[in-house]
Amino acid sequence: MTALPFAYGGPPLRGTLRSMPEDFFVDEHLGFEPDGVGEHVFVHIEKRGANTDWIARELAKFAGVPPMNVSYSGIKDRHAMTRQTFSVHMPGKPDPDWRAFDSDERRVISATRHGRKLKRGTHKSNAFRIVLRNVEGDRESLDAVVRKIAANGVPNYFGEQRFGRDASNVERAIAMFAGKRVDRHERSLLLSAARSELFNRVLAERVASGTWNTPLDGDVWMLHGTHSIFGPEPISAELAERCARGDVGPTGPMWGEGNLRSESGVSDIERAVAEGEPALAKGLEQAGLRQERRALFLRAENLATEWLSDDVLSVSFVLSAGAYATVVLREFCES
């Protein structure tokens, strides 16, 4: 991540992130309420220093159901305090005393029945409250960068969590594409890392040229807050104005088989990146993944900072699902 170009010249501050789990707080927002009836129980849990998959397995054991009966929308950071919803499929079974599930690592906030299971990627957003400690640097420059982020967003890079310990998942993906056998779960992780690497490289080219949040001929567009895409189409004054206010934004490729939807100079950039990483691009194509698109820029809604003491800074903001808080933080604080 340190090699990826910055949108605003580099971070003016240095500080310590995740001194304790409470310093990185995430609150998942589904965007809807469970309806109160049905075979699924939506269990809203606060967890501290615990892995999402581990909580799901423990929840299955507690409820007396197979692990496949427990699902969730998104994986949340382990080294954090997070709130998220799990759905437990319990057809014909009464609710247990959910409070008995509480421990040092987790606390049940609520449990409500619903008619459908919670699927991956269905939550709307995540609210973050992050505390940075031992902070030093240029405070005046911080204020300027924060204003730019609030107005223009940040490059929508995939964060370091996507690439595994020591960023090894990309090399492991290349080994998998060369014939190394892996299990189904690992295969999914490595395919995601490979796609994310190519996307980040395309985005880095656009950041370096200053076109990550401005129109280029051949761009494919995404409507803010959705996964709806359109274009390419000629750049009009209306399209440029919608981009400037953040209603729509350009996208980059999530690589796979099939033709790129982008055209002209944009497709040239994207093809050049893929040609520079043939093992990743061809491996993804042969794996049967289809070409998809992801927004190049990310809005940090309700961005606010507060100095809790001379060297402790609190930062809060809301991001759409699938976005990484660390790519916001990296623009103003090196950690």
Helices and strands as residue ranges (DSSP letters): E 13-17, G 21-23, E 24-29, E 40-48, H 52-63, G 67-69, E 70-72, E 81-89, G 98-101, E 106-114, E 125-137, H 139-152, E 154-155, G 160-163, G 165-167, H 169-177, H 184-208, E 221-223, E 229-230, H 237-244, E 248-254, H 264-276, H 278-286, E 292-295, E 297-298, E 301-309, E 312-320, H 325-329, E 333-334
